[in-house]
Amino acid sequence: MTKLLDPSDPLHSLKAGHWFKLICGASFQHLPAVRTLTLAYAIAGADCIDVAADPAVITAAQSGLAAAAKLAPVARQRGFPPYKPPLLMVSLNDGEDPHFRKAEFDPQSCPPDCPRPCQSICPADAIAFRPPHSLGVITEKCYGCGRCLPVCPYDIIYTSSYVSTPGAVAPLVLSGEVSAVEIHTQVGRYTEFQRLWTAIEKHARRLKVVAVSCPDGEGIIEYLNFISKMILPQVGTLVWQTDGRAMSGDIGDGTTQATVKFGQKVLAANLPGYVQLAGGTNGYTVAKLRSLSLLKHNSGQSSYIAGIAYGSYARKLLSPVIHALEEREVNQTGIRKSIYLEQEPDLLWQAVELASSLVSQLKSQSQPTRISRQLP
């Protein structure tokens, strides 16, 4: 990992200790939201955008990146950092995983007097009941958090899981549409991981980053050692994603504790590669890392958290803008017409400002001087 990198290369951020990844969601397929999130966080300085391995989702993200590049000069004039194209990442799984599932239920089975706690608890607004028709789960908005399951008074909500196959991702890598892959696994899946890696190994050298996301568990370090020996040296840059408490960053500050503790554990194992937090990350994460001296403070520091991935918290931060954009898409006759974020300047710069408020927490640790931004 001693190769000198251009500061404009997103991989430089890993070495510098301020890698920022936006997680749109491995099963999140709401195309307008993906485009809006990608556009705003790319301008704000994100190093990597993680999306579902779905051609339509990837196209939406690429459209957002193209818009961000076009807006870069204006963003710079407004005081945002110089634009550098983030890496586009897609996710794979070697077995059942909460990130690769959708909630389902038959809305006709819901009693009329049900208070519908599932609808109020859903962080993605993915459950709707609209007279005269009940819609139930809006599939493309559901990202599998599972919060609706325990609150259903009639226990009629279930989940449907799937596996994102290497065959679906290979064409995306070969065409250059994506330059990074994340593999979701769990402790003990030796055979399953090996089978998955064998299927994508021939494409590994085309990738700039391979990330491995695995929740903590007994034997975790032994399992990660097994993985590193299998995939190195085919992988140029390896990132260990310490998934502390999946899809929980929007719940409260305390959810970040698990991923920080897990990150410390993996750091202590001195595995080859970089350690990046995820799962429960939020506005408190950087402050927690700072208090524990886990951020990189000098060029000679060898043990540090290299980056943070934000999912549900980052999406929730921009939800007011996404909702406002959706409302503007419906004209007075009730006909929906797609509107891109950049077509609404007030919402555009509000979104970028919100995204920057999160990105800058991490980036300012090693880049303290920034020009003052103009108000949107």
N, C-alpha and C positions, 0 to 999 in steps of 0.2 A: 504493500500500500504506500510505497515511497515515491511513486510516479508524480512528477510535478503536473499540476492541472491549471488550466486557464481559469481565472476567477469567474469568468462568464459561464463556465461549464457547471451544470448543476451538481456534478460529483464533487466539485471543490467544496461544496457546502458540507458534505459528510466529513471531509478531512478537517474543515474549519470548525465543525461542531455546531452548525446551525442549519442543518437539513430540515426542510419543512415539506411535509407531504399532506396533500388533501385526499381524504378517502371519500369518494362519492358513494361507494358501497358496492360490494361484489355482486349483489343481486338488485341493486337500485337501477331501475330502467326508465325513470321519468325523464324523457329527453330534454324538455325545456329547462328543468331544474339542473340537469347535468351541464348543459351548455352555459347557463348563468353562473353556476358555481365555478366552472372551469375558467370562464372569462375573468371573473372578479379576482379569484385567487391567483391566477397567472399574472395579472397586472400588479397585484400586491406583492409578488415575489416568491411564490411557491416554487419549489424545486422539482416536485413530482405530483402528477395527478393520477390517482388510482381509480379506475372505473371497471364496470362489469365487462367481461369478455364477450360482448355482444356487438356485432358489427354496427347496428344502429346507434348504440350508446357511444361507441368509439367515434363514429361520424359526428355525433353531436359535440363530443369533447373537442374533436379536431376543428370544428366550426368555431367553437369558443376560443381556441388557441389562435386561429387565424384572425379573429376579431381583436384579440388582445395585442397581437403583433402590429396590426394596423393602427391601434389606438396608442401604441407605445410613445410616440413623440408628444402627444397631448398629455398623457399621464406623466411623463417626465417634467413637462412644464408645470404641472400641478404639484410637483414635489415628490412623486412616487419614485421608487428606485429604478435604475436602468433595467429595461426589460431583457430577460434571458429566457428563452423557450424552455419550459419545464419538460421533464421526461413524461411520457405517457405509459402508464403501467396497467396491466390486467392481471386478474387473479385466477388461480387454479386451486382445486382441492383434491386431496387423495382419499377422501371419504366424507362421511356425513359431518357437516359443520354448520353452526348457527348462521354464519355469514352467507350460506348458500341455501336459503329456504324462504318460503313465502307462507304467510298465514292464509287460511281458507275457512269458510263456513257458508252455509246456505242461509241467506238472510230471511228466507221464507219460514225458517224454523224458529226465528226470534219472536217471542211473545210480544204483542203490541204494547204491553205495559212495561217492558224491559227498560231500565234507565240507561242502557247502552254504555256501560263504563268502558267498553272496548274502544268506542269512538273517541271518548274524551282523553283516554290515556295514550292513544297512538301518537308518537312524536312526528310521524311523517304525514299525518292527515290522510292516511291510506284506507280509512274505513268510513263509509258514507251511507246514510239512509236518506234518500230524497223522494218524497211523495211525488207521484203515486207509485214509483218503483223503488225497491230496495236494491242498492248496488252491492252492499257488503264490502269485500276487500277490493280496493283499486290496485290490481296486481303490480302495475309498473311503479307505483309509489312505495309499496311494501319492501322493506329491506331486511326483514327477518328478526327484528329485535326480540320478539316473543312476549312483549309486555301485556298484550291482550289476552294471552292464554290463561293466566291465573285469575283474572278479574271477571271472566265470563260467568254469570250466575248459573248458567245452564250447561256449562262445559261442552259447548258444541264447536268451539274453535280448535282447529288442528293445524299442523304445518305440513308442507310438502317440500322435501329436500331434493336437491339434484347435485350432480357432479359436473363441473366444467371440464370438459375433456381436452387433452392436448391437441387432438385433431382439429378442434375449433380454433385454437390459438395459433397453431403453426403458420397458417396463411397470413395472419396479421403480423407475425414476426418477420416472415420472409419478405413481405411487401414493404416493410419498414414503417407500418402504421403504428406499431408499438415498439418501445425500446427497453422495456423492463417487465419482469414477471414476478408475481408474488405467489408463493406456494403455501397454502394453508394446510397444516397437518396437526397431529396430536401425538403426545408421547406414546411410544410403543408401536406405531404404525411402520415398522421397519420394512415389511414386505410391500405395503401399499405405496410408501414413498419411493422405494426403489423402482417399483413398476412405473410410477409416474415419471420419475427422473429419466429412466431409460427411454421413455417416449419423447421427451423434449431435449435430451442431451445433445443431439445433433444440431440443434438450433441455438445452444447456449452461447456460443461465441459471437452471435449476432446481437446479444443482449448487453446493454450497458450495466444493468443491475439485476441481480436475482435476490429477492427478499424471501425469507422463510418466517412465516408467522405461526407461532405455536404457543398455546396457553401453558402456564406452569403446571407441574405435576411431578410425582415421584419418578426419579430417573431422568429428569429433563436434560441435565448437562450431558449425561452419557448419550442420550438420544441426539442432541445437537452435535456432539462430536462425531457420531456416526454419519450424520448428514454432511458435515463439513468435509470429511474424508472422501465421501462419495462424489461430491459435486466440484471440489477443487482439484486441479487448477483450471477446469473448463470455464469457470466463472471469473470474470474480471473483477467485479465488485460484489461482495456478499454483505447483505444486511440482515441482522437478526431482529425481527419485530417482536418485542416482548408484549404480547397481548394480555394485558392484566385483567381487565373486566370488560369484555366485549360490548361495544355499542352502548356505552353508559355515560359518556362524557357530559351529556346534556342534563343528567339527573342532578348532579351537585358536585361541589369541589372535592369532596372526600373520595370520589371514585378514582381519582388519579393515584391514590396511595398504592393500589395493587400493582400497577404497571411500573411505578418508580421502584418499588421493592423488588419486583421481578427483574427490572433492568440492572439493579445493583448485583443481583445474583449472577446474571449472565456476564456482566463485566468482570466479576471476580474470577470467573472460569477462564478468562483470557483466551477466548475462542478467536480464530482468525475472522476478520470482518468487522463490521461496525454494528453498534447496538442502537436501535431506534425504538422509542416508546410508542405504544398504541393501546387502545382499549381503556376508556375512562379518562383520556386526556381532555383538558379543558383550560380555561383561563387561569387556573391555579398551578398548572404543571410546571411552567418555567420558574415560578417563584419557589416551588418545592425543590426543584433541581438546584437552584441557586443556593438555597439554604443548606443543602447537603454537599455543596461544592462538586456537583456532578457535571457542570457545564465546563467547556474548555476555556481556560483563562489565559493560557500562554502556549507558545509554539512547541515547547518541550513536553507538555502534558501528554501522557500516553494513555491514561484511562479516563474516559469521559463518555457521556451519552452524546452520540453523534447527531441525533435528530429526533423529531417528534412528528407523529402522524395524527392528524385530527379528523375525526369522522362526524359522529352525530352532533358534537358541539359546534363544529365549523358549519355544518348545514343549518343548524338551528339559528346560528348567528345571522345568517342571510335570509331566514324564512320570511321576515317582514317584507323584504324586497321581492322575493319570489311570489308571495301572495299578492302584492300590489301589482306586479306585472301580469299575473293571471287575471286580475280584475279588469285591467285595462284591455285585455284581449277580447273581452266580450263587449260588443257595441250595443247601442240602445235597442236594437232589434233582437238582441239575444244571440246573434250569430258570432261564433268565436273566430277570430282572426289572429294568427300567430304574430307576436311582436317580439323582436329581439331586444335584449337589454340595452344595446348601444343606440337603439332608436328612441330611448327614453333617457335623456342625459341626466335628469335629476335622480332617477333610480340607479343609473349606471355608477355615478360617482358616490352615491350613498353606499352601494354594494361594495365598491372598491375600498372605500374608507372603513367599512365594517371588517372586510377581509384583512386589510392592512393592520387593524388594531390587534388582530391575533398573530399574524405573521411577524410583525415588528417586535413582539415580545421576545421571540427567539432570535431574530436577526440582529437586534440591537445589542445583544450580548457581546458580539464581536465586531459590530459595525455601529459604534456609538454616535458617529456624526452623520446627520441627515439634514438635508435642506428642509425648511419649513414648507408644509403643504398648504396650498390655497384651499379655502373652503369650497365645497362643491357648489 
